[in-house]
Amino acid sequence: MFVRYRFRSRTILYITDLVSDRLMHPTRRSLPLTPLLQVLVFLRFLASGAFHLLIGDSVNISKATAGRCIRRVGEAISSLAGQFIVFPTGNGIMQRKSGFYAVAVVFTKYLTFRELKALYTILNLNTKSELKY
């Protein structure tokens, strides 16, 4: 399961539990896909980056249905962002900034001067100025 979807079974079931109420169809008309199958289609798309047609073929659904699945599950998951993504406030901001700085210092120790210069050029930073937040 991990090879196809990049998630373990328990994690897939957890994700399905979180979004199943948003993915259920109000009627049983037109043979709606189960929330689990919709989540699997979405995860397969993310894991492989394949076209909707190929994703649909792998689970025997149409390209249009695969596209609708991917959109619906993506919207359902993104609506939960507030529950899982928390931005720091107050003193937490400075702690996070210094943590990122510490990682950057460690990272730059392993780069040559030429690589650092190219990195600064790519990021369009002046080496003498500091980042302002």
N, C-alpha and C positions, 0 to 999 in steps of 0.2 A: 504494500500500500504506500509506503514512504517513497518508493522510486517514482510512482506515477503522480502523486499529489504533493510531495514534499512535506507531508504532515503524517503523524501517527494516527491510528484509528481513534483513540480516545480524544485527541484534539479535534478531529473532524466531527465527531459526535458532539463535542462541546460547542463548536462553532454552529453546528446545525441547531442545537438547542437554543442558542442565543437569538438566531434569526428566523426560526421556523414559523413564529406567529406572523411575521411580515411576508413570508413566502407562500403561505397557504392560500389556495384559491377559494373564493367563497362558494363556488359550485363545483360539481364533479364533471361538468360538461367538457367535452373535447379532450378527455383523458389528461388532466393536468399532471405535471411532474411532481413527485414528492419533494419536500424540502431537502432531504438528504441527497437526492439525485441532482437537484439544482446546485447545491453546495459543491458536490463532486465535479460538476461541469465547470463551475467557476474556478475551483482550485486547479483543475487540469489545465485550464486556459492560462492561469498565472504560472503554473509550473513549467509549461512547455512553450508558451508564447505562440502557439500554433494558430492558424486561421480558424474561424468559427466552423467552417465546413469540416475540417479535420476533427475538431473537438466533437461536433455533432455526430460524425460518422463513427467515432469510437464508442458512443453510447446509443447509437441508432436513433438520433433525433435530427431534425432539419437544421440547416444553417441559421434560419431565422429564430427558431426556438432556442438554439444555443446562444445566440446574441441576446435574446430577451432574458435568458437565465443569468448570463454574465452581468448584464446591467442591473437586474433586480437584486441579485445577491450582493453586488458591489455597493449599491445604494443602501441595502439593509445593514451591511457591515459598517459602512462609513457613518451611518446614523448613530452607531454605538461608540463613536470615537470619544465622546465626552466621558464615557465610563472608564476608558482605558488610557487616555492621553491626558496628562496633567502637567501644566506648565508651572515652573517654580515662581514663587512670589516672595517679596521681602528679601531676607538674607539668603534665601535659597538661590536667588539669581546670581549673586556674587560667588557662591560656592560652585555653582555649575560652570560659570565663566572660568574660574580658576582651574576647575577640573579639566575643561577643554584645553586650556592653556598648557596644563601639565602633559596632556596627551600629545599636543602639538610639539612640545619641546622634545619629548622622547622620539616622536616620529622624525623630526628634522635632524636628530643626531645620526640617523642612518642614511641620510641623503648627502650626496656630494654637493659642492658649491654650484656646479652647473645645473644640477637637478633642482636645487633650491631657487636659483635665478629663474629657471623656466617656470617653476611653480608660481613664483611671484608675478611673472609676466602673464601667465595664464589667468591668474586671479585678478590681474589688473591692479595690483597693490604697489604702492611706493614703499621700498624697503625701509625708509627712514620714518614713516608715519605709522601710527598705531590705528587699529580698528576702533571706530566709535560706535557705541551701541545706544 
